[in-house]
Amino acid sequence: MIKLNSKVKTWPAVGLVEVLIVLALVATTMVAATQVTVQSLIKIKEDEVNDYVNGLMIRVLEAAKSPQTLTIDNQLTGLSDFEGSYVLTIPDEGTSTPAFTQEAIELTPIPEGSCTTSSPYSVTIPNLGNFTPPPVCLQAIVTELDGIDINPIFQITVRSVYSLSSGPVVRDIIGYRRADPVSVLP
């Protein structure tokens, strides 16, 4: 016959208060981790919007600076030169160059926080995953620089205006172009 050990080790029991304290600590840690994760995902999506808009701005500036003839769809009367404010039609990546439509001869930049989908400067940004991008406005402002050369030289400022959860974003990229061929569509 096998004799069972009559000495049994006893362990102190865990009380209800200790279990509740551990649950509260675990829950607090999970909430903090979830908040950090959500904030990180929002920042990643905002960075994607920033990167996409910066890419558009560079495409527009490169098209406006390129040595080839620049076609401007002029819906205004009185266009005598390249100077003015332009609405941009952005084609899909890799298809063709952006189209420039003169919106105004005045050289007023889009103010901060004024971009809406009904703005003439509004451009469509594709959805980035399950994140709907904010309204983005792009404007090209062309001004002639006087006294630099006998041939006109133009300063091209491409401005983007939009709002993210971190606040309004206004960015400008500046480039230059000689008064080489510019064709104006009536």
N, C-alpha and C positions, 0 to 999 in steps of 0.2 A: 504494500500500500504506500502511495506517495503522500508524503506529508506536506501540506501547504505551509508556506511561510506564514507564520502567524503575525509577523511584524508587517504592517502595512504603513507605507509612508503616506502622510497626509499633506496635501498642499493647501495653502490658504485660498479661500474662494475669492473671486473677483466680485466686488460689490457693484450695485447698480450705479452708484455715483461715478466710479472709475470708468465704467463702460460709457456713460453719457459724456464724460470729459474726452475720452478718446474719439467718440463719434463727432463731437463738436470740433476737435482739432482736424480730423480728416475732412469734414465738410468745409471748414474754413480754407484749408489748403486747396481743395478742389475748386472752390469759387474763385480764389486768387489765380489759380492756373488757367481757368476758363477765361477770366478777364484778360490776362496777358495774351492768350491765344487769339482772342477776338480782336484786340487792339493790334496785334501783329498782322493779322489778315487784312484789316482795314488799311494799315500802312502799306502793305504789299500792293493792294489794289490801287491806292492813290499813287504809288510809285509807277505802276503800269500806265495810268492815265498820264502822268507827267512825262514818261518816256515816249508814249505815243504822240502826244502833242509836240514835244520837242522834235521828234522825227518829222512831223508834218511841217513845222516851222523851217527846218533845214531844207526839206524838199522845195518849199515855196521860195526860199531865199536863193537856192541854187538855180531854180528855173528863172527867177528874175535877173540873176547875175550872168546867166549863161551867154556866151557870145552869139548864139543863134538868134534869129529874129523872134522877137517877143510879140505875140498877138494879144491885143487888148480888145475886148468886146465893149465898145463905148455906147452906153445907152444915154449918155448925156450930150448936150450940145456944148460946143465951146472947148473941146479938148484940143489944145494946141501943142501940147508936149506930153511927156511921160509923167509929169508931176500930178499928184493927187492921192486919193485914198481908194483902195481897191478891195472888192469882195472877191473871195477865192473859191473856186470850185475844185475840190480835191478829188481826183480819180483814185481808183483802187491802186494799191502798191504795185509798182512795176508796169502799169499799163501805159500811161502817158504823163506829160507834164501838167501841172495845175493850170487852170484857165483863170485869167484875170479879167474882172469886170469892174470898170471904174464906177464907184458908188458916189463919190463926191470930189469936187476939186478942192474943197477945204481940207486942211491937214490936221484935223482934230483926232487924237487917238481915242480909242474906246476907253471910257473911264472904268476904274476898278468896280467890280460888283454889278455892272450893267448888262452882263451877258444873259440873254434869254434865248429860247428856241425861236422866238419871233424876230430876233435881231437879223438884219441883213448880213451880218458878219458871221452868223452861226454856221458851224460845220458839223457834220454827223460823225460821231465817234462810235465804232462798233462796240457792242456789249463785250465786256471782258469777263468771260465765265458767267457767274450769276450776279455780277456787279454791274449795275446800270450807271454809265458814266454821266457826269454832270454836263449841262450845256457848255459848249466851248465855242468861243468866238476867235476868229483869226482875221487880222487886218494887215494889209501891206500899205505902208505910207511911203510915198516917193517924193523926195524933195531935191531940188537942184542946188548943188553947191557952187556958189559964185566965186570967181577970182582964182580958181586953182589951175585951170588950163583953158586954152582957147576953145576946145571942144567941151561941151557940157558934161559934167560928171554928176551922177545922181546918187544920193544916199537912199538905200532901201531899208526901211525898218519893218520887220515882221513882228507884230504884236499878238500875243495870245492872252485872253482873259477868261477865267473860269473860277469856280469856287469848289473847294473840297471841305471836308469836315474840319480840317485844321485851319481853314480860313480862305480868303480870296487869294488867287494866284494871278500875277501879272508878269509876263516875261517879254522881253524884247531881244531880237537878234538883229544886228546891223550889218549890212553889206553895201558894196558900191558897184556901180555900172557906168561905163562910158555911154554916151548917147549914140550907140550903134543902132542898127536897124530896129525900128519899132513900127509894126504895122497896126493900124487901127481899123477895126471892123465897124462899119456904120451901124 
